[in-house]
Amino acid sequence: MSEPDDKDEKDPDDEAPRPPPRGFTVAAFGLLIFTACRFLEIFLEAQATASAVGQAVLVEWGTSRLGVVWTSPDQKADTKTTIRRGSIGVGIGFAIAAVLVLVLVASNGAELEGVAQLSLPVLVIGLVSAGLHAWRDELLLHGVTLRALGMFEKNEGARTNQDIFRVIACGVTSAGAALGRSDASARSIVVATVLGIAFGALWVRDRGAWMPWGAHTAFRFATDTLIAGGIVQARLTPSAWSGGDAGVFAGTAAVVALLPVATAAIVLTMRGISPDRARVS
């Protein structure tokens, strides 16, 4: 009777899947993806839709390999749950946009005018564009940041005392991305920061991308399309308060309207952290 050949025995560890990259590796690879997206944006400057699709695909491919997920392994991934999470995000996004519009109109920073005729193609294109840009920004700016800070790891479903720092980090990365744009201003960078904090809080709450993506899509669709000729036309006054020709996000009104939103996001994140779980972690 022959002895079993040790060489034929497989080590279970050899078949185990490799863990996703962590920390600095995630951040470095995320920066490479960000740079590639910027090159793609410049190369396809004249073809905005193709550029948005290309960037979304590139970001999805790259971030998925870093361990950024749409649904946490600890959560259900069925269709009903996914739709609910995304719908909650959409509602929050529209609410944030409504706060901004309300502040502008109430302070005489903008006047809303009806459009002569609704255009379905304009609305559809605006919605698709908003969804693609939100897809890119949420996965790349916030998903990668949270992954580098240890989120989406096994047994990460519980809230921890690191969540508040993760939320603020999302604001920092959003500010960094805004700072690199040619039309950057002090106010637009602050707006990007507070929006990053708000969407980052949804990442922490949802433990995945569906809720923040829904919120970002709805907010961008409302501000870029619905009040920009989609259903009404917001006429901004020529002042630093409204933003004038520089756009609503370059105005003080946007900062005033959105700062309370970011503050509420931070407060709710802090309240959602269980003291008992925080001590364990």
PyRosetta script that sets phi, psi and omega in degrees:
from pyrosetta import init, pose_from_sequence

init()
pose = pose_from_sequence("MSEPDDKDEKDPDDEAPRPPPRGFTVAAFGLLIFTACRFLEIFLEAQATASAVGQAVLVEWGTSRLGVVWTSPDQKADTKTTIRRGSIGVGIGFAIAAVLVLVLVASNGAELEGVAQLSLPVLVIGLVSAGLHAWRDELLLHGVTLRALGMFEKNEGARTNQDIFRVIACGVTSAGAALGRSDASARSIVVATVLGIAFGALWVRDRGAWMPWGAHTAFRFATDTLIAGGIVQARLTPSAWSGGDAGVFAGTAAVVALLPVATAAIVLTMRGISPDRARVS")
pose.set_psi(1, 122.5)
pose.set_omega(1, -173.7)
pose.set_phi(2, -81.6)
pose.set_psi(2, 150.0)
pose.set_omega(2, 177.2)
pose.set_phi(3, -73.6)
pose.set_psi(3, 143.8)
pose.set_omega(3, 176.5)
pose.set_phi(4, -64.5)
pose.set_psi(4, 140.3)
pose.set_omega(4, -178.4)
pose.set_phi(5, -81.7)
pose.set_psi(5, 116.9)
pose.set_omega(5, -179.7)
pose.set_phi(6, -62.2)
pose.set_psi(6, -25.9)
pose.set_omega(6, -177.5)
pose.set_phi(7, -69.5)
pose.set_psi(7, -25.2)
pose.set_omega(7, -178.8)
pose.set_phi(8, -81.4)
pose.set_psi(8, -15.8)
pose.set_omega(8, 180.0)
pose.set_phi(9, -77.3)
pose.set_psi(9, 133.6)
pose.set_omega(9, -178.5)
pose.set_phi(10, -97.7)
pose.set_psi(10, 134.9)
pose.set_omega(10, 175.1)
pose.set_phi(11, -77.0)
pose.set_psi(11, 124.3)
pose.set_omega(11, -179.8)
pose.set_phi(12, -55.6)
pose.set_psi(12, -30.4)
pose.set_omega(12, -179.4)
pose.set_phi(13, -66.7)
pose.set_psi(13, -25.9)
pose.set_omega(13, -179.2)
pose.set_phi(14, -69.4)
pose.set_psi(14, -27.6)
pose.set_omega(14, -177.6)
pose.set_phi(15, -93.0)
pose.set_psi(15, -7.0)
pose.set_omega(15, -179.6)
pose.set_phi(16, -69.0)
pose.set_psi(16, 140.1)
pose.set_omega(16, 179.0)
pose.set_phi(17, -66.0)
pose.set_psi(17, 144.8)
pose.set_omega(17, 179.1)
pose.set_phi(18, -68.8)
pose.set_psi(18, 138.1)
pose.set_omega(18, 178.4)
pose.set_phi(19, -69.3)
pose.set_psi(19, 149.4)
pose.set_omega(19, 178.8)
pose.set_phi(20, -65.7)
pose.set_psi(20, 157.5)
pose.set_omega(20, -179.8)
pose.set_phi(21, -62.7)
pose.set_psi(21, 161.6)
pose.set_omega(21, -176.0)
pose.set_phi(22, -136.5)
pose.set_psi(22, 163.9)
pose.set_omega(22, 169.5)
pose.set_phi(23, 53.3)
pose.set_psi(23, -122.9)
pose.set_omega(23, -174.2)
pose.set_phi(24, -60.9)
pose.set_psi(24, -36.9)
pose.set_omega(24, 179.7)
pose.set_phi(25, -61.2)
pose.set_psi(25, -43.0)
pose.set_omega(25, 178.4)
pose.set_phi(26, -62.3)
pose.set_psi(26, -47.6)
pose.set_omega(26, -178.8)
pose.set_phi(27, -62.3)
pose.set_psi(27, -42.2)
pose.set_omega(27, -179.2)
pose.set_phi(28, -65.7)
pose.set_psi(28, -44.1)
pose.set_omega(28, 178.8)
pose.set_phi(29, -67.4)
pose.set_psi(29, -36.2)
pose.set_omega(29, 176.2)
pose.set_phi(30, -62.3)
pose.set_psi(30, -38.0)
pose.set_omega(30, 177.5)
pose.set_phi(31, -65.4)
pose.set_psi(31, -36.8)
pose.set_omega(31, 176.5)
pose.set_phi(32, -64.4)
pose.set_psi(32, -41.5)
pose.set_omega(32, 178.2)
pose.set_phi(33, -64.3)
pose.set_psi(33, -42.4)
pose.set_omega(33, 179.1)
pose.set_phi(34, -59.8)
pose.set_psi(34, -44.3)
pose.set_omega(34, 179.5)
pose.set_phi(35, -64.0)
pose.set_psi(35, -41.7)
pose.set_omega(35, 178.5)
pose.set_phi(36, -62.5)
pose.set_psi(36, -39.0)
pose.set_omega(36, 178.4)
pose.set_phi(37, -64.0)
pose.set_psi(37, -39.4)
pose.set_omega(37, 179.2)
pose.set_phi(38, -65.7)
pose.set_psi(38, -40.9)
pose.set_omega(38, 176.9)
pose.set_phi(39, -63.6)
pose.set_psi(39, -41.4)
pose.set_omega(39, 179.0)
pose.set_phi(40, -65.1)
pose.set_psi(40, -38.1)
pose.set_omega(40, 178.7)
pose.set_phi(41, -64.5)
pose.set_psi(41, -39.5)
pose.set_omega(41, 179.0)
pose.set_phi(42, -72.0)
pose.set_psi(42, -42.0)
pose.set_omega(42, -177.1)
pose.set_phi(43, -65.5)
pose.set_psi(43, -36.6)
pose.set_omega(43, -178.9)
pose.set_phi(44, -106.6)
pose.set_psi(44, 35.2)
pose.set_omega(44, -176.0)
pose.set_phi(45, -58.2)
pose.set_psi(45, -36.6)
pose.set_omega(45, -178.0)
pose.set_phi(46, -80.9)
pose.set_psi(46, -9.0)
pose.set_omega(46, -179.0)
pose.set_phi(47, -124.9)
pose.set_psi(47, 81.3)
pose.set_omega(47, -171.8)
pose.set_phi(48, -61.9)
pose.set_psi(48, -42.1)
pose.set_omega(48, -178.1)
pose.set_phi(49, -66.3)
pose.set_psi(49, -45.5)
pose.set_omega(49, 178.5)
pose.set_phi(50, -61.9)
pose.set_psi(50, -37.7)
pose.set_omega(50, 178.3)
pose.set_phi(51, -65.0)
pose.set_psi(51, -43.4)
pose.set_omega(51, -179.7)
pose.set_phi(52, -64.3)
pose.set_psi(52, -42.3)
pose.set_omega(52, 178.9)
pose.set_phi(53, -64.2)
pose.set_psi(53, -46.0)
pose.set_omega(53, -179.1)
pose.set_phi(54, -61.3)
pose.set_psi(54, -42.3)
pose.set_omega(54, 179.7)
pose.set_phi(55, -67.3)
pose.set_psi(55, -40.8)
pose.set_omega(55, 179.4)
pose.set_phi(56, -62.7)
pose.set_psi(56, -43.1)
pose.set_omega(56, 179.4)
pose.set_phi(57, -64.9)
pose.set_psi(57, -43.9)
pose.set_omega(57, 179.7)
pose.set_phi(58, -61.5)
pose.set_psi(58, -44.5)
pose.set_omega(58, -178.9)
pose.set_phi(59, -67.2)
pose.set_psi(59, -41.3)
pose.set_omega(59, 178.1)
pose.set_phi(60, -60.8)
pose.set_psi(60, -45.1)
pose.set_omega(60, 180.0)
pose.set_phi(61, -62.5)
pose.set_psi(61, -47.1)
pose.set_omega(61, -175.6)
pose.set_phi(62, -71.4)
pose.set_psi(62, -46.1)
pose.set_omega(62, -175.9)
pose.set_phi(63, -70.5)
pose.set_psi(63, -30.0)
pose.set_omega(63, 178.3)
pose.set_phi(64, -63.7)
pose.set_psi(64, -30.8)
pose.set_omega(64, 178.3)
pose.set_phi(65, -78.7)
pose.set_psi(65, -13.9)
pose.set_omega(65, 176.2)
pose.set_phi(66, -91.5)
pose.set_psi(66, -6.4)
pose.set_omega(66, 179.5)
pose.set_phi(67, 96.6)
pose.set_psi(67, 10.0)
pose.set_omega(67, 175.4)
pose.set_phi(68, -76.7)
pose.set_psi(68, 129.5)
pose.set_omega(68, -172.8)
pose.set_phi(69, -123.8)
pose.set_psi(69, 153.2)
pose.set_omega(69, 173.8)
pose.set_phi(70, -81.6)
pose.set_psi(70, -30.0)
pose.set_omega(70, 179.2)
pose.set_phi(71, -133.9)
pose.set_psi(71, 128.7)
pose.set_omega(71, 179.5)
pose.set_phi(72, -62.9)
pose.set_psi(72, 144.3)
pose.set_omega(72, 177.3)
pose.set_phi(73, -58.1)
pose.set_psi(73, -21.8)
pose.set_omega(73, -179.4)
pose.set_phi(74, -85.8)
pose.set_psi(74, -1.6)
pose.set_omega(74, -176.9)
pose.set_phi(75, -114.8)
pose.set_psi(75, 162.2)
pose.set_omega(75, 175.1)
pose.set_phi(76, -72.3)
pose.set_psi(76, 144.0)
pose.set_omega(76, -180.0)
pose.set_phi(77, -114.4)
pose.set_psi(77, 21.2)
pose.set_omega(77, -179.1)
pose.set_phi(78, -74.1)
pose.set_psi(78, 162.8)
pose.set_omega(78, -174.3)
pose.set_phi(79, -60.8)
pose.set_psi(79, -43.5)
pose.set_omega(79, -177.6)
pose.set_phi(80, -60.8)
pose.set_psi(80, -45.3)
pose.set_omega(80, 179.8)
pose.set_phi(81, -66.0)
pose.set_psi(81, -40.7)
pose.set_omega(81, 179.5)
pose.set_phi(82, -62.9)
pose.set_psi(82, -45.2)
pose.set_omega(82, 178.6)
pose.set_phi(83, -62.2)
pose.set_psi(83, -40.3)
pose.set_omega(83, 179.9)
pose.set_phi(84, -63.5)
pose.set_psi(84, -45.0)
pose.set_omega(84, -179.9)
pose.set_phi(85, -63.0)
pose.set_psi(85, -44.9)
pose.set_omega(85, 178.8)
pose.set_phi(86, -65.1)
pose.set_psi(86, -38.4)
pose.set_omega(86, -179.3)
pose.set_phi(87, -66.0)
pose.set_psi(87, -39.3)
pose.set_omega(87, 176.0)
pose.set_phi(88, -60.3)
pose.set_psi(88, -43.4)
pose.set_omega(88, 177.6)
pose.set_phi(89, -61.7)
pose.set_psi(89, -42.5)
pose.set_omega(89, 178.9)
pose.set_phi(90, -59.6)
pose.set_psi(90, -44.8)
pose.set_omega(90, 179.0)
pose.set_phi(91, -60.6)
pose.set_psi(91, -42.0)
pose.set_omega(91, 179.0)
pose.set_phi(92, -65.5)
pose.set_psi(92, -42.0)
pose.set_omega(92, 179.6)
pose.set_phi(93, -61.6)
pose.set_psi(93, -44.9)
pose.set_omega(93, 178.1)
pose.set_phi(94, -65.1)
pose.set_psi(94, -36.3)
pose.set_omega(94, 179.0)
pose.set_phi(95, -64.3)
pose.set_psi(95, -42.0)
pose.set_omega(95, 178.4)
pose.set_phi(96, -63.5)
pose.set_psi(96, -43.0)
pose.set_omega(96, 178.1)
pose.set_phi(97, -63.3)
pose.set_psi(97, -37.7)
pose.set_omega(97, 179.4)
pose.set_phi(98, -64.1)
pose.set_psi(98, -38.4)
pose.set_omega(98, 177.3)
pose.set_phi(99, -61.3)
pose.set_psi(99, -44.3)
pose.set_omega(99, 179.9)
pose.set_phi(100, -62.2)
pose.set_psi(100, -47.8)
pose.set_omega(100, -179.7)
pose.set_phi(101, -63.9)
pose.set_psi(101, -40.6)
pose.set_omega(101, -179.9)
pose.set_phi(102, -61.4)
pose.set_psi(102, -43.6)
pose.set_omega(102, 178.8)
pose.set_phi(103, -64.2)
pose.set_psi(103, -42.1)
pose.set_omega(103, 179.7)
pose.set_phi(104, -62.5)
pose.set_psi(104, -48.0)
pose.set_omega(104, -176.9)
pose.set_phi(105, -70.0)
pose.set_psi(105, -43.7)
pose.set_omega(105, -178.0)
pose.set_phi(106, -64.7)
pose.set_psi(106, -28.6)
pose.set_omega(106, -178.9)
pose.set_phi(107, -96.6)
pose.set_psi(107, 9.7)
pose.set_omega(107, -178.2)
pose.set_phi(108, 61.8)
pose.set_psi(108, 26.7)
pose.set_omega(108, 176.7)
pose.set_phi(109, -84.8)
pose.set_psi(109, -14.5)
pose.set_omega(109, 179.2)
pose.set_phi(110, -154.2)
pose.set_psi(110, 153.2)
pose.set_omega(110, 176.5)
pose.set_phi(111, -124.8)
pose.set_psi(111, 129.8)
pose.set_omega(111, -178.3)
pose.set_phi(112, -91.9)
pose.set_psi(112, 128.9)
pose.set_omega(112, 178.0)
pose.set_phi(113, -121.1)
pose.set_psi(113, 138.3)
pose.set_omega(113, 177.8)
pose.set_phi(114, -70.8)
pose.set_psi(114, 154.7)
pose.set_omega(114, 177.7)
pose.set_phi(115, -94.1)
pose.set_psi(115, 151.6)
pose.set_omega(115, -177.4)
pose.set_phi(116, -64.3)
pose.set_psi(116, -37.9)
pose.set_omega(116, -177.3)
pose.set_phi(117, -154.7)
pose.set_psi(117, 134.9)
pose.set_omega(117, 177.3)
pose.set_phi(118, -73.0)
pose.set_psi(118, 138.7)
pose.set_omega(118, -180.0)
pose.set_phi(119, -116.5)
pose.set_psi(119, 111.7)
pose.set_omega(119, -179.6)
pose.set_phi(120, -61.5)
pose.set_psi(120, -43.5)
pose.set_omega(120, 178.0)
pose.set_phi(121, -58.7)
pose.set_psi(121, -38.3)
pose.set_omega(121, 179.0)
pose.set_phi(122, -63.4)
pose.set_psi(122, -42.8)
pose.set_omega(122, 179.9)
pose.set_phi(123, -66.3)
pose.set_psi(123, -41.7)
pose.set_omega(123, -179.1)
pose.set_phi(124, -66.1)
pose.set_psi(124, -46.8)
pose.set_omega(124, 179.6)
pose.set_phi(125, -62.4)
pose.set_psi(125, -41.1)
pose.set_omega(125, 178.4)
pose.set_phi(126, -62.5)
pose.set_psi(126, -40.8)
pose.set_omega(126, 179.6)
pose.set_phi(127, -67.0)
pose.set_psi(127, -45.1)
pose.set_omega(127, 179.2)
pose.set_phi(128, -62.2)
pose.set_psi(128, -44.5)
pose.set_omega(128, 179.4)
pose.set_phi(129, -62.2)
pose.set_psi(129, -43.1)
pose.set_omega(129, 179.1)
pose.set_phi(130, -62.5)
pose.set_psi(130, -42.8)
pose.set_omega(130, -179.9)
pose.set_phi(131, -63.8)
pose.set_psi(131, -40.6)
pose.set_omega(131, -179.3)
pose.set_phi(132, -68.5)
pose.set_psi(132, -43.5)
pose.set_omega(132, 179.8)
pose.set_phi(133, -67.8)
pose.set_psi(133, -37.8)
pose.set_omega(133, 176.5)
pose.set_phi(134, -65.8)
pose.set_psi(134, -38.7)
pose.set_omega(134, 176.8)
pose.set_phi(135, -56.4)
pose.set_psi(135, -50.9)
pose.set_omega(135, 179.8)
pose.set_phi(136, -61.3)
pose.set_psi(136, -51.9)
pose.set_omega(136, -173.0)
pose.set_phi(137, -68.5)
pose.set_psi(137, -40.6)
pose.set_omega(137, -177.4)
pose.set_phi(138, -67.7)
pose.set_psi(138, -45.9)
pose.set_omega(138, -179.9)
pose.set_phi(139, -68.2)
pose.set_psi(139, -42.5)
pose.set_omega(139, -173.1)
pose.set_phi(140, -80.8)
pose.set_psi(140, -50.6)
pose.set_omega(140, -174.8)
pose.set_phi(141, -78.5)
pose.set_psi(141, -36.2)
pose.set_omega(141, -174.9)
pose.set_phi(142, -107.6)
pose.set_psi(142, -44.7)
pose.set_omega(142, -179.8)
pose.set_phi(143, -60.2)
pose.set_psi(143, -46.1)
pose.set_omega(143, 179.7)
pose.set_phi(144, -65.5)
pose.set_psi(144, -40.1)
pose.set_omega(144, 178.6)
pose.set_phi(145, -59.9)
pose.set_psi(145, -47.2)
pose.set_omega(145, -179.3)
pose.set_phi(146, -67.0)
pose.set_psi(146, -35.8)
pose.set_omega(146, 177.6)
pose.set_phi(147, -65.3)
pose.set_psi(147, -40.6)
pose.set_omega(147, 178.9)
pose.set_phi(148, -65.4)
pose.set_psi(148, -26.7)
pose.set_omega(148, 179.3)
pose.set_phi(149, -92.4)
pose.set_psi(149, 12.5)
pose.set_omega(149, 171.2)
pose.set_phi(150, 96.5)
pose.set_psi(150, 7.2)
pose.set_omega(150, 179.0)
pose.set_phi(151, -80.5)
pose.set_psi(151, 161.4)
pose.set_omega(151, -179.9)
pose.set_phi(152, 73.8)
pose.set_psi(152, 6.9)
pose.set_omega(152, 176.0)
pose.set_phi(153, -78.8)
pose.set_psi(153, 166.5)
pose.set_omega(153, -178.5)
pose.set_phi(154, -60.2)
pose.set_psi(154, 138.4)
pose.set_omega(154, -179.4)
pose.set_phi(155, 62.8)
pose.set_psi(155, 30.6)
pose.set_omega(155, 177.8)
pose.set_phi(156, -97.3)
pose.set_psi(156, 14.6)
pose.set_omega(156, -177.5)
pose.set_phi(157, -67.5)
pose.set_psi(157, -29.2)
pose.set_omega(157, -177.9)
pose.set_phi(158, -76.1)
pose.set_psi(158, 148.0)
pose.set_omega(158, 175.0)
pose.set_phi(159, -69.4)
pose.set_psi(159, 146.0)
pose.set_omega(159, 178.0)
pose.set_phi(160, -133.0)
pose.set_psi(160, 166.1)
pose.set_omega(160, 179.8)
pose.set_phi(161, -71.9)
pose.set_psi(161, -1.8)
pose.set_omega(161, 174.9)
pose.set_phi(162, -84.1)
pose.set_psi(162, -13.1)
pose.set_omega(162, -173.4)
pose.set_phi(163, -61.6)
pose.set_psi(163, -38.0)
pose.set_omega(163, -179.1)
pose.set_phi(164, -64.1)
pose.set_psi(164, -36.7)
pose.set_omega(164, 178.2)
pose.set_phi(165, -71.6)
pose.set_psi(165, -33.0)
pose.set_omega(165, 176.7)
pose.set_phi(166, -66.1)
pose.set_psi(166, -40.9)
pose.set_omega(166, 178.8)
pose.set_phi(167, -62.9)
pose.set_psi(167, -46.1)
pose.set_omega(167, 179.5)
pose.set_phi(168, -64.6)
pose.set_psi(168, -37.2)
pose.set_omega(168, 178.5)
pose.set_phi(169, -60.7)
pose.set_psi(169, -35.7)
pose.set_omega(169, 177.3)
pose.set_phi(170, -63.4)
pose.set_psi(170, -37.2)
pose.set_omega(170, 175.4)
pose.set_phi(171, -65.3)
pose.set_psi(171, -38.0)
pose.set_omega(171, 179.8)
pose.set_phi(172, -65.7)
pose.set_psi(172, -44.2)
pose.set_omega(172, -179.9)
pose.set_phi(173, -67.5)
pose.set_psi(173, -35.9)
pose.set_omega(173, 176.2)
pose.set_phi(174, -64.6)
pose.set_psi(174, -40.0)
pose.set_omega(174, 177.5)
pose.set_phi(175, -64.1)
pose.set_psi(175, -40.9)
pose.set_omega(175, 178.7)
pose.set_phi(176, -62.5)
pose.set_psi(176, -40.5)
pose.set_omega(176, 178.0)
pose.set_phi(177, -66.4)
pose.set_psi(177, -39.3)
pose.set_omega(177, 178.8)
pose.set_phi(178, -68.1)
pose.set_psi(178, -35.2)
pose.set_omega(178, -179.8)
pose.set_phi(179, -63.2)
pose.set_psi(179, -29.6)
pose.set_omega(179, -177.7)
pose.set_phi(180, -82.6)
pose.set_psi(180, -1.8)
pose.set_omega(180, -178.8)
pose.set_phi(181, -87.1)
pose.set_psi(181, 152.1)
pose.set_omega(181, -175.9)
pose.set_phi(182, -67.9)
pose.set_psi(182, -26.8)
pose.set_omega(182, -178.4)
pose.set_phi(183, -98.2)
pose.set_psi(183, 21.0)
pose.set_omega(183, -176.8)
pose.set_phi(184, -66.9)
pose.set_psi(184, 142.3)
pose.set_omega(184, 174.1)
pose.set_phi(185, -141.5)
pose.set_psi(185, 169.2)
pose.set_omega(185, -179.0)
pose.set_phi(186, -59.2)
pose.set_psi(186, -42.6)
pose.set_omega(186, -178.1)
pose.set_phi(187, -69.5)
pose.set_psi(187, -41.4)
pose.set_omega(187, -178.8)
pose.set_phi(188, -65.5)
pose.set_psi(188, -32.1)
pose.set_omega(188, 177.7)
pose.set_phi(189, -70.1)
pose.set_psi(189, -40.2)
pose.set_omega(189, 176.9)
pose.set_phi(190, -63.5)
pose.set_psi(190, -43.1)
pose.set_omega(190, 178.6)
pose.set_phi(191, -60.8)
pose.set_psi(191, -44.6)
pose.set_omega(191, 178.4)
pose.set_phi(192, -60.7)
pose.set_psi(192, -37.7)
pose.set_omega(192, -179.7)
pose.set_phi(193, -64.6)
pose.set_psi(193, -48.9)
pose.set_omega(193, -176.6)
pose.set_phi(194, -69.1)
pose.set_psi(194, -34.0)
pose.set_omega(194, 175.3)
pose.set_phi(195, -67.4)
pose.set_psi(195, -39.5)
pose.set_omega(195, 176.6)
pose.set_phi(196, -61.1)
pose.set_psi(196, -38.6)
pose.set_omega(196, 177.5)
pose.set_phi(197, -65.2)
pose.set_psi(197, -43.8)
pose.set_omega(197, -179.4)
pose.set_phi(198, -62.3)
pose.set_psi(198, -47.0)
pose.set_omega(198, 180.0)
pose.set_phi(199, -70.9)
pose.set_psi(199, -34.0)
pose.set_omega(199, 176.6)
pose.set_phi(200, -62.6)
pose.set_psi(200, -36.9)
pose.set_omega(200, 177.6)
pose.set_phi(201, -64.0)
pose.set_psi(201, -33.6)
pose.set_omega(201, 177.3)
pose.set_phi(202, -70.6)
pose.set_psi(202, -34.9)
pose.set_omega(202, 174.0)
pose.set_phi(203, -59.2)
pose.set_psi(203, -47.5)
pose.set_omega(203, -178.6)
pose.set_phi(204, -64.4)
pose.set_psi(204, -39.8)
pose.set_omega(204, 179.6)
pose.set_phi(205, -68.1)
pose.set_psi(205, -42.3)
pose.set_omega(205, -173.2)
pose.set_phi(206, -87.5)
pose.set_psi(206, -23.1)
pose.set_omega(206, -175.7)
pose.set_phi(207, 59.7)
pose.set_psi(207, 32.3)
pose.set_omega(207, -179.6)
pose.set_phi(208, -175.7)
pose.set_psi(208, -174.3)
pose.set_omega(208, -170.8)
pose.set_phi(209, -95.7)
pose.set_psi(209, -17.3)
pose.set_omega(209, -170.1)
pose.set_phi(210, -62.5)
pose.set_psi(210, -46.0)
pose.set_omega(210, -177.6)
pose.set_phi(211, -67.4)
pose.set_psi(211, -50.5)
pose.set_omega(211, 177.6)
pose.set_phi(212, -64.4)
pose.set_psi(212, -35.0)
pose.set_omega(212, 177.7)
pose.set_phi(213, -64.5)
pose.set_psi(213, -43.0)
pose.set_omega(213, 178.0)
pose.set_phi(214, -61.3)
pose.set_psi(214, -43.0)
pose.set_omega(214, 179.9)
pose.set_phi(215, -65.2)
pose.set_psi(215, -45.4)
pose.set_omega(215, -179.0)
pose.set_phi(216, -64.7)
pose.set_psi(216, -41.7)
pose.set_omega(216, 178.7)
pose.set_phi(217, -61.7)
pose.set_psi(217, -47.7)
pose.set_omega(217, -178.6)
pose.set_phi(218, -63.8)
pose.set_psi(218, -43.0)
pose.set_omega(218, -179.4)
pose.set_phi(219, -63.6)
pose.set_psi(219, -45.5)
pose.set_omega(219, -178.6)
pose.set_phi(220, -68.8)
pose.set_psi(220, -38.4)
pose.set_omega(220, 177.6)
pose.set_phi(221, -62.7)
pose.set_psi(221, -40.9)
pose.set_omega(221, -179.6)
pose.set_phi(222, -66.7)
pose.set_psi(222, -45.4)
pose.set_omega(222, -174.6)
pose.set_phi(223, -81.6)
pose.set_psi(223, -32.0)
pose.set_omega(223, -177.6)
pose.set_phi(224, -89.7)
pose.set_psi(224, -23.8)
pose.set_omega(224, -173.9)
pose.set_phi(225, -124.4)
pose.set_psi(225, -57.1)
pose.set_omega(225, -171.8)
pose.set_phi(226, -61.4)
pose.set_psi(226, -41.2)
pose.set_omega(226, 180.0)
pose.set_phi(227, -99.9)
pose.set_psi(227, 9.9)
pose.set_omega(227, 179.4)
pose.set_phi(228, -116.9)
pose.set_psi(228, 34.1)
pose.set_omega(228, 178.4)
pose.set_phi(229, 110.5)
pose.set_psi(229, -5.6)
pose.set_omega(229, 179.8)
pose.set_phi(230, -70.4)
pose.set_psi(230, -56.7)
pose.set_omega(230, 174.5)
pose.set_phi(231, -122.2)
pose.set_psi(231, -29.0)
pose.set_omega(231, 173.1)
pose.set_phi(232, -141.2)
pose.set_psi(232, 166.0)
pose.set_omega(232, 176.7)
pose.set_phi(233, -118.4)
pose.set_psi(233, 117.1)
pose.set_omega(233, 178.4)
pose.set_phi(234, -87.3)
pose.set_psi(234, 111.4)
pose.set_omega(234, 178.2)
pose.set_phi(235, -91.2)
pose.set_psi(235, 108.2)
pose.set_omega(235, -178.8)
pose.set_phi(236, -79.7)
pose.set_psi(236, 140.8)
pose.set_omega(236, 175.2)
pose.set_phi(237, -73.3)
pose.set_psi(237, 148.1)
pose.set_omega(237, -179.8)
pose.set_phi(238, -76.0)
pose.set_psi(238, 77.8)
pose.set_omega(238, -178.4)
pose.set_phi(239, -150.9)
pose.set_psi(239, 163.4)
pose.set_omega(239, 177.5)
pose.set_phi(240, -69.3)
pose.set_psi(240, -22.6)
pose.set_omega(240, 179.7)
pose.set_phi(241, -65.8)
pose.set_psi(241, -48.4)
pose.set_omega(241, -177.0)
pose.set_phi(242, -87.4)
pose.set_psi(242, -25.9)
pose.set_omega(242, -176.4)
pose.set_phi(243, 108.1)
pose.set_psi(243, -25.4)
pose.set_omega(243, 176.8)
pose.set_phi(244, 55.7)
pose.set_psi(244, -135.8)
pose.set_omega(244, -178.2)
pose.set_phi(245, -66.7)
pose.set_psi(245, -20.6)
pose.set_omega(245, -179.6)
pose.set_phi(246, -75.5)
pose.set_psi(246, -14.5)
pose.set_omega(246, 178.8)
pose.set_phi(247, 106.1)
pose.set_psi(247, 159.3)
pose.set_omega(247, -174.0)
pose.set_phi(248, -62.4)
pose.set_psi(248, -32.0)
pose.set_omega(248, -177.1)
pose.set_phi(249, -78.7)
pose.set_psi(249, -4.5)
pose.set_omega(249, 175.8)
pose.set_phi(250, -97.8)
pose.set_psi(250, 5.2)
pose.set_omega(250, -177.3)
pose.set_phi(251, -101.2)
pose.set_psi(251, 157.7)
pose.set_omega(251, 177.5)
pose.set_phi(252, -66.8)
pose.set_psi(252, -30.8)
pose.set_omega(252, -179.2)
pose.set_phi(253, -59.3)
pose.set_psi(253, -39.5)
pose.set_omega(253, 179.3)
pose.set_phi(254, -64.2)
pose.set_psi(254, -40.1)
pose.set_omega(254, 178.0)
pose.set_phi(255, -63.2)
pose.set_psi(255, -46.9)
pose.set_omega(255, -179.0)
pose.set_phi(256, -63.1)
pose.set_psi(256, -39.1)
pose.set_omega(256, -177.8)
pose.set_phi(257, -72.7)
pose.set_psi(257, -36.6)
pose.set_omega(257, -171.5)
pose.set_phi(258, -94.6)
pose.set_psi(258, -19.4)
pose.set_omega(258, 177.5)
pose.set_phi(259, -58.9)
pose.set_psi(259, -43.7)
pose.set_omega(259, 176.4)
pose.set_phi(260, -62.4)
pose.set_psi(260, -31.4)
pose.set_omega(260, 178.2)
pose.set_phi(261, -64.3)
pose.set_psi(261, -45.9)
pose.set_omega(261, 178.5)
pose.set_phi(262, -65.4)
pose.set_psi(262, -39.0)
pose.set_omega(262, 178.0)
pose.set_phi(263, -61.9)
pose.set_psi(263, -44.7)
pose.set_omega(263, 178.2)
pose.set_phi(264, -62.3)
pose.set_psi(264, -38.5)
pose.set_omega(264, 179.2)
pose.set_phi(265, -62.7)
pose.set_psi(265, -41.1)
pose.set_omega(265, 179.7)
pose.set_phi(266, -67.6)
pose.set_psi(266, -44.2)
pose.set_omega(266, -179.3)
pose.set_phi(267, -62.1)
pose.set_psi(267, -45.4)
pose.set_omega(267, -179.7)
pose.set_phi(268, -65.7)
pose.set_psi(268, -35.3)
pose.set_omega(268, 176.9)
pose.set_phi(269, -64.7)
pose.set_psi(269, -43.2)
pose.set_omega(269, 179.9)
pose.set_phi(270, -65.7)
pose.set_psi(270, -38.5)
pose.set_omega(270, 179.5)
pose.set_phi(271, -70.4)
pose.set_psi(271, -26.1)
pose.set_omega(271, -178.5)
pose.set_phi(272, -80.5)
pose.set_psi(272, -8.0)
pose.set_omega(272, 179.6)
pose.set_phi(273, -85.2)
pose.set_psi(273, 121.1)
pose.set_omega(273, 179.1)
pose.set_phi(274, -75.7)
pose.set_psi(274, 125.5)
pose.set_omega(274, 178.7)
pose.set_phi(275, -56.6)
pose.set_psi(275, -38.2)
pose.set_omega(275, -178.2)
pose.set_phi(276, -65.3)
pose.set_psi(276, -44.3)
pose.set_omega(276, -180.0)
pose.set_phi(277, -68.1)
pose.set_psi(277, -36.2)
pose.set_omega(277, -179.5)
pose.set_phi(278, -63.1)
pose.set_psi(278, -38.2)
pose.set_omega(278, 179.6)
pose.set_phi(279, -68.2)
pose.set_psi(279, -35.7)
pose.set_omega(279, 179.0)
pose.set_phi(280, -63.9)
pose.set_psi(280, -43.3)
pose.set_omega(280, -179.0)
pose.set_phi(281, -76.0)
pose.dump_pdb("model.pdb")
